[in-house]
């Protein structure tokens, strides 16, 4: 038997629970990029809102809500990217044929 000193305080312990579930991406970095650089039809900003909602749901523990908001943000990010790329490609084509540049 181990004798305890009656004057010693109990040793505090800390328990860290690590959840081994798959981490659900919230696409907030992609949404921020689309908001700043490719905000076609404000889709980047709306995707950013859904990404923040997804992150909030994940912090609360509602994984189904987080997954739903994350998938909506992903779709909006894809749409913003495609629309912006089509717009930039059209601008490059029009400038290359001198349709928008100086008319000489």
Helices and strands as residue ranges (DSSP letters): H 28-37, G 40-42, H 43-60, H 63-96
